[in-house]
Amino acid sequence: MSILWTILLGFLVGVVAKFLHPGRDGMGFIMTTVLGVVGSVVAGYLGQVLGLYQAGEGAGFIGSVLGAILLLFVYGRLKGKSG
């Protein structure tokens, strides 16, 4: 059941990040979910290692969204250079 929650929350994080990040990126449902999950994992790990928050705190969601926005920015830069 935790995998389903991770996917659902990852999708929500990805949607919020895409809403907040300007421009079009052309990602579909699957890539939005992957973006959110990866952003959550990266930001969650860094936030806990740096002692900014503990697992399950609301700041983790905010950190996950910021991590996903960062990934969107990097993705946009890489896609722009290859296209």
VOLUM-879396 format. One line per field, with one value per atom (N, C-alpha, C): residue number from 1; atom name; z, x, y; residue in one letter. Coordinates in steps of 0.1 Angstrom, whole numbers, plus 5000, padded with zeros to 4 digits. Layout:
seq = c(NUM, ...)
atom = c(CA, ...)
z = c(Z, ...)
x = c(X, ...)
y = c(Y, ...)
type = c(A, ...)
REM end
This chain:
seq = c(1, 1, 1, 2, 2, 2, 3, 3, 3, 4, 4, 4, 5, 5, 5, 6, 6, 6, 7, 7, 7, 8, 8, 8, 9, 9, 9, 10, 10, 10, 11, 11, 11, 12, 12, 12, 13, 13, 13, 14, 14, 14, 15, 15, 15, 16, 16, 16, 17, 17, 17, 18, 18, 18, 19, 19, 19, 20, 20, 20, 21, 21, 21, 22, 22, 22, 23, 23, 23, 24, 24, 24, 25, 25, 25, 26, 26, 26, 27, 27, 27, 28, 28, 28, 29, 29, 29, 30, 30, 30, 31, 31, 31, 32, 32, 32, 33, 33, 33, 34, 34, 34, 35, 35, 35, 36, 36, 36, 37, 37, 37, 38, 38, 38, 39, 39, 39, 40, 40, 40, 41, 41, 41, 42, 42, 42, 43, 43, 43, 44, 44, 44, 45, 45, 45, 46, 46, 46, 47, 47, 47, 48, 48, 48, 49, 49, 49, 50, 50, 50, 51, 51, 51, 52, 52, 52, 53, 53, 53, 54, 54, 54, 55, 55, 55, 56, 56, 56, 57, 57, 57, 58, 58, 58, 59, 59, 59, 60, 60, 60, 61, 61, 61, 62, 62, 62, 63, 63, 63, 64, 64, 64, 65, 65, 65, 66, 66, 66, 67, 67, 67, 68, 68, 68, 69, 69, 69, 70, 70, 70, 71, 71, 71, 72, 72, 72, 73, 73, 73, 74, 74, 74, 75, 75, 75, 76, 76, 76, 77, 77, 77, 78, 78, 78, 79, 79, 79, 80, 80, 80, 81, 81, 81, 82, 82, 82, 83, 83, 83)
atom = c(N, CA, C, N, CA, C, N, CA, C, N, CA, C, N, CA, C, N, CA, C, N, CA, C, N, CA, C, N, CA, C, N, CA, C, N, CA, C, N, CA, C, N, CA, C, N, CA, C, N, CA, C, N, CA, C, N, CA, C, N, CA, C, N, CA, C, N, CA, C, N, CA, C, N, CA, C, N, CA, C, N, CA, C, N, CA, C, N, CA, C, N, CA, C, N, CA, C, N, CA, C, N, CA, C, N, CA, C, N, CA, C, N, CA, C, N, CA, C, N, CA, C, N, CA, C, N, CA, C, N, CA, C, N, CA, C, N, CA, C, N, CA, C, N, CA, C, N, CA, C, N, CA, C, N, CA, C, N, CA, C, N, CA, C, N, CA, C, N, CA, C, N, CA, C, N, CA, C, N, CA, C, N, CA, C, N, CA, C, N, CA, C, N, CA, C, N, CA, C, N, CA, C, N, CA, C, N, CA, C, N, CA, C, N, CA, C, N, CA, C, N, CA, C, N, CA, C, N, CA, C, N, CA, C, N, CA, C, N, CA, C, N, CA, C, N, CA, C, N, CA, C, N, CA, C, N, CA, C, N, CA, C, N, CA, C, N, CA, C, N, CA, C, N, CA, C, N, CA, C, N, CA, C, N, CA, C, N, CA, C)
z = c(5000, 5000, 5000, 5006, 5006, 4992, 4983, 4969, 4963, 4965, 4959, 4964, 4977, 4983, 4977, 4975, 4969, 4955, 4947, 4934, 4934, 4942, 4943, 4947, 4958, 4963, 4952, 4946, 4936, 4924, 4920, 4910, 4914, 4927, 4932, 4932, 4936, 4936, 4922, 4913, 4899, 4893, 4896, 4891, 4897, 4910, 4916, 4910, 4908, 4903, 4889, 4880, 4867, 4866, 4876, 4877, 4881, 4890, 4894, 4885, 4877, 4868, 4855, 4851, 4838, 4826, 4815, 4803, 4801, 4789, 4785, 4785, 4790, 4790, 4782, 4778, 4770, 4777, 4790, 4797, 4799, 4798, 4800, 4815, 4817, 4830, 4837, 4829, 4835, 4839, 4830, 4833, 4844, 4845, 4856, 4870, 4870, 4882, 4885, 4875, 4877, 4883, 4877, 4881, 4896, 4900, 4914, 4923, 4919, 4928, 4930, 4919, 4919, 4927, 4925, 4933, 4948, 4951, 4965, 4971, 4964, 4970, 4972, 4962, 4963, 4974, 4973, 4983, 4997, 4998, 5011, 5017, 5009, 5014, 5018, 5010, 5013, 5025, 5026, 5037, 5051, 5051, 5063, 5066, 5056, 5059, 5065, 5059, 5064, 5077, 5081, 5094, 5093, 5081, 5079, 5084, 5082, 5087, 5088, 5095, 5096, 5087, 5085, 5076, 5081, 5071, 5075, 5078, 5078, 5081, 5068, 5070, 5058, 5050, 5057, 5050, 5039, 5042, 5032, 5019, 5019, 5007, 5000, 5007, 5001, 4995, 5002, 4997, 4985, 4984, 4973, 4961, 4963, 4951, 4946, 4955, 4951, 4944, 4948, 4942, 4928, 4926, 4913, 4904, 4909, 4901, 4896, 4905, 4901, 4890, 4891, 4880, 4867, 4868, 4856, 4849, 4857, 4852, 4845, 4851, 4845, 4832, 4833, 4822, 4810, 4813, 4802, 4796, 4804, 4799, 4790, 4795, 4787, 4774, 4775, 4763, 4753, 4758, 4749, 4742, 4748, 4742, 4731, 4734, 4724, 4713, 4714, 4704, 4694)
x = c(5008, 5000, 5009, 5021, 5029, 5034, 5035, 5039, 5028, 5015, 5004, 5004, 5007, 5007, 5019, 5030, 5042, 5038, 5032, 5028, 5018, 5008, 4997, 5003, 5011, 5017, 5027, 5034, 5044, 5037, 5025, 5017, 5013, 5008, 5003, 5015, 5026, 5038, 5042, 5042, 5045, 5035, 5022, 5012, 5014, 5016, 5018, 5031, 5042, 5054, 5052, 5045, 5042, 5033, 5024, 5016, 5024, 5034, 5042, 5053, 5058, 5069, 5064, 5069, 5064, 5069, 5061, 5064, 5058, 5060, 5054, 5066, 5063, 5074, 5070, 5057, 5053, 5053, 5052, 5052, 5038, 5036, 5023, 5022, 5011, 5008, 5019, 5025, 5035, 5048, 5052, 5064, 5062, 5049, 5046, 5047, 5042, 5043, 5057, 5065, 5079, 5087, 5084, 5090, 5087, 5074, 5070, 5077, 5077, 5083, 5098, 5105, 5120, 5122, 5114, 5116, 5113, 5104, 5101, 5112, 5117, 5128, 5141, 5144, 5156, 5155, 5144, 5142, 5140, 5133, 5131, 5144, 5152, 5165, 5174, 5175, 5183, 5178, 5165, 5159, 5162, 5161, 5163, 5178, 5186, 5201, 5206, 5200, 5204, 5197, 5188, 5181, 5170, 5165, 5155, 5141, 5138, 5126, 5127, 5117, 5116, 5106, 5106, 5097, 5083, 5074, 5060, 5056, 5065, 5061, 5057, 5049, 5044, 5055, 5066, 5077, 5082, 5081, 5085, 5078, 5065, 5057, 5062, 5065, 5070, 5084, 5092, 5105, 5105, 5095, 5093, 5089, 5080, 5076, 5088, 5096, 5107, 5117, 5119, 5128, 5123, 5110, 5104, 5105, 5104, 5105, 5120, 5129, 5143, 5145, 5139, 5141, 5134, 5123, 5117, 5126, 5133, 5142, 5153, 5159, 5170, 5166, 5154, 5148, 5146, 5141, 5139, 5152, 5162, 5175, 5181, 5180, 5186, 5178, 5165, 5157, 5159, 5161, 5164, 5177, 5187, 5200, 5200, 5193, 5192, 5183, 5173, 5163, 5166)
y = c(4988, 5000, 5013, 5012, 5024, 5028, 5018, 5021, 5029, 5026, 5033, 5048, 5049, 5063, 5071, 5064, 5071, 5076, 5067, 5071, 5082, 5081, 5092, 5105, 5105, 5117, 5123, 5114, 5118, 5125, 5119, 5126, 5140, 5141, 5154, 5164, 5159, 5168, 5172, 5163, 5166, 5176, 5174, 5184, 5198, 5199, 5212, 5218, 5210, 5216, 5221, 5213, 5218, 5230, 5231, 5243, 5255, 5254, 5265, 5269, 5259, 5262, 5267, 5279, 5285, 5277, 5278, 5272, 5259, 5253, 5240, 5230, 5218, 5208, 5196, 5194, 5183, 5170, 5169, 5157, 5152, 5139, 5132, 5128, 5120, 5115, 5107, 5098, 5089, 5098, 5106, 5114, 5124, 5129, 5138, 5131, 5118, 5110, 5107, 5103, 5100, 5113, 5124, 5137, 5139, 5137, 5140, 5130, 5117, 5107, 5110, 5113, 5115, 5128, 5138, 5151, 5148, 5140, 5137, 5130, 5120, 5112, 5120, 5128, 5137, 5147, 5154, 5165, 5159, 5148, 5142, 5137, 5131, 5127, 5138, 5148, 5160, 5167, 5169, 5177, 5170, 5156, 5149, 5148, 5147, 5147, 5160, 5171, 5184, 5188, 5180, 5183, 5193, 5196, 5206, 5202, 5189, 5183, 5168, 5162, 5148, 5142, 5129, 5122, 5124, 5127, 5129, 5143, 5153, 5166, 5174, 5184, 5192, 5198, 5202, 5208, 5198, 5185, 5175, 5176, 5179, 5181, 5194, 5204, 5217, 5214, 5207, 5204, 5195, 5186, 5177, 5185, 5195, 5203, 5212, 5217, 5225, 5216, 5204, 5194, 5191, 5189, 5186, 5198, 5210, 5222, 5223, 5220, 5220, 5210, 5198, 5188, 5192, 5199, 5205, 5215, 5223, 5233, 5226, 5216, 5209, 5201, 5195, 5188, 5198, 5210, 5220, 5224, 5226, 5230, 5219, 5206, 5195, 5193, 5194, 5192, 5204, 5216, 5227, 5226, 5220, 5218, 5207, 5197, 5185, 5188, 5197, 5199, 5210)
type = c(M, M, M, S, S, S, I, I, I, L, L, L, W, W, W, T, T, T, I, I, I, L, L, L, L, L, L, G, G, G, F, F, F, L, L, L, V, V, V, G, G, G, V, V, V, V, V, V, A, A, A, K, K, K, F, F, F, L, L, L, H, H, H, P, P, P, G, G, G, R, R, R, D, D, D, G, G, G, M, M, M, G, G, G, F, F, F, I, I, I, M, M, M, T, T, T, T, T, T, V, V, V, L, L, L, G, G, G, V, V, V, V, V, V, G, G, G, S, S, S, V, V, V, V, V, V, A, A, A, G, G, G, Y, Y, Y, L, L, L, G, G, G, Q, Q, Q, V, V, V, L, L, L, G, G, G, L, L, L, Y, Y, Y, Q, Q, Q, A, A, A, G, G, G, E, E, E, G, G, G, A, A, A, G, G, G, F, F, F, I, I, I, G, G, G, S, S, S, V, V, V, L, L, L, G, G, G, A, A, A, I, I, I, L, L, L, L, L, L, L, L, L, F, F, F, V, V, V, Y, Y, Y, G, G, G, R, R, R, L, L, L, K, K, K, G, G, G, K, K, K, S, S, S, G, G, G)
REM end
